[in-house]
Amino acid sequence: MKIPSLVKKYLMALSGLALVGFVVGHMLGNLQIYLEPYYINAYALKLKDLGPLLWVIRLALLGIIAVHIWMAIALTRENRAARPEIYKADATVQATYASRTMPISGLILLAFIVFHIAHFTVRSVPGHDYDEAIQMADGTIYEAHVPLVQLGEEPEMDTEIVHDVHTMMVAGFSYWWISIFYIIAMGLLCMHLSHGISSMFQSMGLRNRTWRARLDPLAKATGFFLFIGFTSIPVAVLAGLITAKGIPVSG
């Protein structure tokens, strides 16, 4: 069954809106690493306590990404087929750098998402499994599980033992190549969003010339804000501003 163009545009816009919401929420969750370990470890525990629902959410998110990519490819092909000569002659002139590189940046982001899930969620990247122990780039090894207590407090008999997400994130970003990959991916993501947030309203027929002048700067500011929020973490880890506060095993 052929999907009407209007439906494709709405699917593209709505899936994009859902992804923007996830990205903002994910960044706010990650920024808890600037607090003491208790907070991000407790946050991770709350997510884990969702049980099977958490994987339903993850699979739904991957489905939304798939729909977004599918609609993007379908609409691009449709536009080229409808106006091939105009597209070839004018597209490069009229389009922004972000819009021209959308397909390539999208594929790189897809590769990053796969790696990111394997790295921090599934913990299946060789040398970075983090289940039994957490190893920093300098060779220091920390316990993978710690009592869920605030700094300065002594754990009690019934204190819950949780995975040390704070130390895991610090360890992951202590490897310069992972941090560089993350920063590049976040740059592409935010460039992608700076174009997508504004064009999302156009796809839904909610952007005219007047609103475009207002939405475009807002979209760019949102992309910049997200870029600073996400990339500040690996930069702070590499600069030694965020350090592991877990239980050391050796170093």
Secondary structure, DSSP 8 states (H G I E B T S, - for coil): ----HHHHHHHHHHHHHHHHHHHHHHHHHHGGGGS-HHHHHHHHHHHHTTTHHHHHHHHHHHHHHHHHHHHHHHHHHHHHHHSHHHHHHHHHHHS-HHHHTHHHHHHHHHHHHHHHIIIIIS--STT---SSEEE-TTS-EEESEEE---TT----TT--EEE-HHHHHHHHHTSHHHHHHHHHHHHHHHHHHHHHHHHHHHHTT---HHHHHHHHHHHHHHHHHHHHHHHHHHHHHHTTSS---S-EEE-
